[in-house]
Amino acid sequence: MAQLSPIVQHPPAALEQALQRLGRNIRTARLRRRWRLEDVAERMGVSRFTVADVERGKPGTSIAAYLGALWVLGLLDQLEAVADPDRDAEGKALEAARQPGQAPRRQRFDDDF
């Protein structure tokens, strides 16, 4: 069996909370549709245990399973804003700080050898 990575074994609290929140949201969407775990699992092509792990927000569950559940529920389009480069204020600020104020001057080379 493959060794679990440290982030799966001991996820940071913020990551654990985000996964649990996502799992609860997926469960709520499923229940509102009155679908059983088996219904979602069949549509995803996975076992009902995988869907249960998604709904629990289990860190070792693949991102494909989370995305598959969202896809089956018709909620995948809501992920467009996740990691959108245009919404990354810190990244944009760092990029702007690295850019020179003016174009670098060309060096002139002397042709005399």
C-alpha positions in Angstrom: 0.0 0.0 0.0 1.3 3.5 -0.9 2.5 5.7 2.0 0.2 8.6 2.7 1.6 12.1 2.4 1.9 14.3 5.5 -0.8 16.6 4.2 -3.2 13.7 4.1 -2.1 12.2 7.4 -2.1 15.5 9.3 -3.8 18.2 7.2 -3.7 21.8 8.4 -6.9 22.9 10.2 -7.9 25.3 7.5 -7.6 22.5 4.8 -9.5 20.0 7.0 -12.3 22.6 7.6 -12.5 23.5 3.9 -12.8 19.8 2.9 -15.5 19.1 5.5 -17.4 22.2 4.4 -17.2 21.1 0.7 -18.3 17.6 1.7 -21.3 19.0 3.7 -22.2 21.1 0.7 -22.1 18.2 -1.6 -24.2 16.1 0.8 -26.8 18.9 1.1 -27.0 19.1 -2.7 -27.5 15.4 -3.0 -30.2 15.3 -0.3 -32.1 18.2 -1.9 -32.2 16.2 -5.0 -33.4 13.2 -3.0 -30.6 11.0 -4.4 -29.1 8.1 -2.5 -25.4 7.7 -2.2 -25.7 4.8 -4.6 -27.3 7.1 -7.2 -24.4 9.5 -7.2 -21.9 6.7 -7.1 -23.4 5.0 -10.1 -23.4 8.3 -12.1 -19.8 8.9 -11.1 -18.7 5.4 -11.7 -17.3 4.9 -8.2 -18.4 3.0 -5.1 -20.8 4.4 -2.5 -17.9 4.4 -0.1 -16.1 6.9 -2.2 -19.1 9.2 -2.3 -19.4 8.8 1.5 -15.7 9.8 1.9 -16.3 12.9 -0.3 -19.3 13.9 1.9 -17.1 13.5 5.0 -14.4 15.6 3.5 -11.8 12.9 3.9 -8.4 14.3 2.9 -7.2 11.1 1.2 -10.0 11.1 -1.3 -8.9 12.2 -4.7 -9.8 15.6 -6.1 -11.3 13.8 -9.0 -13.9 12.3 -6.7 -14.8 15.7 -5.3 -15.0 17.2 -8.8 -16.9 14.1 -10.1 -19.6 14.6 -7.4 -19.9 18.3 -8.3 -20.2 17.4 -11.9 -22.9 14.8 -11.3 -24.8 17.4 -9.2 -24.5 20.0 -11.9 -22.3 22.3 -9.7 -19.0 22.0 -11.4 -19.3 25.4 -13.1 -19.1 27.0 -9.6 -15.4 26.2 -9.6 -14.5 28.7 -12.3 -13.5 31.3 -9.7 -11.2 28.9 -7.8 -7.6 30.0 -8.3 -8.6 32.5 -11.0 -5.4 34.4 -11.7 -7.4 37.6 -12.1 -8.6 37.3 -8.5 -5.1 36.6 -7.0 -4.4 40.0 -5.4 -1.2 38.8 -3.8 0.2 37.2 -6.9 -0.6 40.2 -9.0 1.1 42.5 -6.4 4.2 40.3 -6.4 4.3 40.3 -10.2 4.0 44.0 -10.4 6.8 44.5 -7.9 9.1 42.4 -10.0 8.5 44.3 -13.2 11.0 47.0 -14.0 9.8 50.6 -14.1 11.3 51.1 -17.6 12.7 48.9 -20.3 16.3 48.0 -19.8 18.8 49.9 -21.9 20.6 48.1 -24.7 24.2 47.6 -24.3 26.4 49.0 -27.0 29.2 46.8 -28.1 32.4 48.2 -29.5 33.3 46.6 -32.8 37.1 47.2 -32.3 38.9 44.0 -31.6 
